[in-house]
Amino acid sequence: MKLSFPFLLAALLVLPAASVAAQQTLVTAAKDVPKVNIHRKTNPGDLPYRSFFGMQNYVTKLLPTGRRVIDLRLRVNFATDKSPAYDQFDPKSWAVAIVGESTDQVVPTSRGGYFLLPELPDAAHENATIMFNTPTREGRIAVEWKVRVGASQTLSWAEFAQALDEARAVQRKIPWDRSGMRELRLVEYDGLRACFRSGEGRIEVGGQEVATSFDGGCRVLKFDPASVAPGDIRFVGPLDIVTLSRNSVL
């Protein structure tokens, strides 16, 4: 069917009016949409909660069932290598949070960025996200071994050796083909890393200060069976955390 020129002209004259009406409708609708407050940019280091809670749960089950000296801790995997700043990391607001469709929970985080993920079935079902309030490495999270020291801030050499043995036993249980856990399996632990709140703490053995090295803002005591001194290891000063120190990461 052919359309006559007068008909086409009439149609073209009608279109602008219809277009204006449509635009006015969109503007009115837009005014009814609530404003969105963007509180931060997307962090490429944010992680899927379900996968990393599963990893945490798996590694925890590899620990000894009886009395032990070490506990698992996750740590914020900061985007750049500035160890002193990381050891002093103590945000005034939240540092780690789990956010999903119906989940919005802040995760307690100690100085230095250490934390454990809580079990949240709804968050796992909703594919919630672990969000960090600082730039972090994409697809990565740090795994550390916290050494139980207690209120006395002392540790025997036997407990020191036990802590290393427990970490190595966990490593041996991790299958070679376990996805994403190769680095954890290959890390070499050879000492203690003591982080003091004031940055002026020291490590003593038998009442005498012993030689240590610095790593970031913390003191490292190597385990050398040939030079074990008599007396317990004592951490002198306001202590934040004691973890196993790494010799190398492959």
LUMDRENLO-25934 format. One record per residue (C-alpha): x, y, z; residue in three letters. Coordinates in steps of 0.5 Angstrom, whole numbers. Example, Ala and Ser with C-alpha at 12.3 -4.5 7.8 and 13.67 -1.06 7.14 Angstrom:
   east  north     up  code
     25     -9     16   ALA
     27     -2     14   SER
REM end
This chain:
   east  north     up  code
      0      0      0   MET
      3      7     -2   LYS
      2     13      3   LEU
      0     20      0   SER
      5     26      1   PHE
     -1     29      5   PRO
     -1     23     10   PHE
      6     23     11   LEU
      7     30     12   LEU
      1     29     18   ALA
      5     23     21   ALA
     11     27     21   LEU
      8     33     25   LEU
      5     29     30   VAL
     11     25     32   LEU
     15     31     35   PRO
      9     32     40   ALA
      9     25     42   ALA
     16     25     43   SER
     15     31     47   VAL
     10     28     51   ALA
     14     22     52   ALA
     20     26     55   GLN
     16     29     60   GLN
     13     23     62   THR
     21     20     63   LEU
     23     26     67   VAL
     17     26     72   THR
     18     18     73   ALA
     26     20     74   ALA
     24     25     80   LYS
     20     19     83   ASP
     26     15     83   VAL
     30     15     90   PRO
     37     18     90   LYS
     43     13     90   VAL
     49     15     95   ASN
     55     12     92   ILE
     60     12     99   HIS
     66      9     95   ARG
     69      6     89   LYS
     69     -1     87   THR
     75     -4     90   ASN
     77    -10     85   PRO
     80    -14     91   GLY
     73    -15     94   ASP
     72    -22     94   LEU
     66    -27     94   PRO
     64    -29    101   TYR
     62    -36    100   ARG
     68    -39     97   SER
     73    -35    102   PHE
     69    -38    108   PHE
     69    -45    105   GLY
     77    -44    105   MET
     77    -41    112   GLN
     73    -47    114   ASN
     77    -52    110   TYR
     83    -50    113   VAL
     81    -49    120   THR
     79    -57    120   LYS
     86    -59    118   LEU
     88    -56    125   LEU
     90    -61    131   PRO
     83    -63    135   THR
     86    -63    142   GLY
     90    -57    145   ARG
     94    -53    140   ARG
     98    -47    140   VAL
     96    -44    133   ILE
     90    -41    131   ASP
     88    -39    124   LEU
     87    -32    122   ARG
     85    -28    115   LEU
     89    -22    114   ARG
     87    -16    109   VAL
     92    -17    103   ASN
     94    -10    102   PHE
     95     -7     95   ALA
    102     -5     96   THR
    108     -7    100   ASP
    109     -2    106   LYS
    109     -7    112   SER
    110     -2    117   PRO
    104      2    115   ALA
    100     -5    115   TYR
    102     -7    122   ASP
    100      0    124   GLN
     93     -1    120   PHE
     88      1    125   ASP
     82      4    122   PRO
     77      9    125   LYS
     71      6    122   SER
     70     -1    119   TRP
     75     -5    115   ALA
     72    -11    113   VAL
     64    -12    111   ALA
     60    -18    108   ILE
     55    -15    104   VAL
     49    -18    100   GLY
     42    -18     98   GLU
     40    -18    105   SER
     46    -18    109   THR
     50    -12    111   ASP
     55    -14    117   GLN
     62    -11    119   VAL
     67    -16    121   VAL
     71    -15    127   PRO
     78    -13    125   THR
     84    -12    130   SER
     90     -8    129   ARG
     94    -10    123   GLY
     88    -12    119   GLY
     87    -19    122   TYR
     80    -22    122   PHE
     76    -29    121   LEU
     69    -29    117   LEU
     63    -31    121   PRO
     58    -36    119   GLU
     53    -33    115   LEU
     48    -38    111   PRO
     44    -32    108   ASP
     50    -29    105   ALA
     53    -35    102   ALA
     46    -37     99   HIS
     46    -30     96   GLU
     53    -30     93   ASN
     55    -24     98   ALA
     61    -20     97   THR
     67    -19    102   ILE
     68    -12    102   MET
     75     -8    104   PHE
     75     -1    106   ASN
     82      0    103   THR
     85     -2     97   PRO
     87    -10     96   THR
     90    -15     92   ARG
     85    -18     87   GLU
     83    -25     88   GLY
     87    -26     94   ARG
     87    -26    102   ILE
     93    -27    107   ALA
     93    -33    111   VAL
     96    -32    118   GLU
     98    -37    124   TRP
     96    -33    130   LYS
    101    -36    136   VAL
     97    -37    143   ARG
    101    -33    148   VAL
     96    -31    154   GLY
     96    -25    158   ALA
    103    -27    161   SER
    106    -26    154   GLN
    110    -31    155   THR
    112    -38    151   LEU
    116    -44    152   SER
    121    -46    147   TRP
    117    -53    147   ALA
    111    -49    145   GLU
    115    -45    140   PHE
    117    -51    136   ALA
    110    -54    137   GLN
    107    -48    133   ALA
    112    -49    127   LEU
    110    -57    127   ASP
    102    -55    127   GLU
    103    -50    121   ALA
    107    -55    117   ARG
    102    -61    119   ALA
     97    -57    116   VAL
    101    -55    110   GLN
    102    -63    109   ARG
     94    -64    109   LYS
     93    -59    103   ILE
     92    -63     97   PRO
     97    -61     91   TRP
     91    -60     87   ASP
     87    -56     92   ARG
     85    -50     88   SER
     88    -43     90   GLY
     92    -46     96   MET
     98    -48     93   ARG
    102    -41     96   GLU
     99    -43    103   LEU
    102    -50    102   ARG
    109    -48    100   LEU
    110    -42    105   VAL
    116    -44    110   GLU
    115    -42    117   TYR
    122    -41    121   ASP
    120    -36    127   GLY
    116    -32    131   LEU
    113    -25    129   ARG
    111    -20    135   ALA
    108    -14    133   CYS
    108     -9    139   PHE
    103     -3    139   ARG
    108      2    141   SER
    113      0    136   GLY
    118      0    142   GLU
    117     -7    145   GLY
    122    -13    146   ARG
    123    -20    146   ILE
    127    -23    152   GLU
    129    -30    154   VAL
    131    -32    161   GLY
    130    -24    163   GLY
    135    -22    158   GLN
    134    -19    151   GLU
    135    -23    145   VAL
    137    -21    138   ALA
    132    -20    133   THR
    131    -17    126   SER
    125    -12    124   PHE
    120    -14    119   ASP
    115     -8    118   GLY
    114     -5    125   GLY
    115    -12    128   CYS
    120    -16    131   ARG
    122    -23    129   VAL
    125    -28    133   LEU
    128    -34    129   LYS
    128    -41    131   PHE
    135    -45    132   ASP
    135    -51    136   PRO
    142    -51    136   ALA
    142    -44    140   SER
    136    -45    144   VAL
    137    -41    151   ALA
    135    -43    158   PRO
    128    -40    160   GLY
    122    -38    157   ASP
    121    -33    151   ILE
    117    -26    154   ARG
    114    -21    150   PHE
    116    -14    153   VAL
    111     -8    152   GLY
    104     -7    149   PRO
    103    -13    145   LEU
     98    -13    139   ASP
     99    -20    136   ILE
    104    -26    135   VAL
    104    -30    129   THR
    109    -35    125   LEU
    114    -31    121   SER
    115    -33    114   ARG
    122    -35    111   ASN
    120    -35    104   SER
    113    -35     99   VAL
    114    -38     93   LEU
REM end
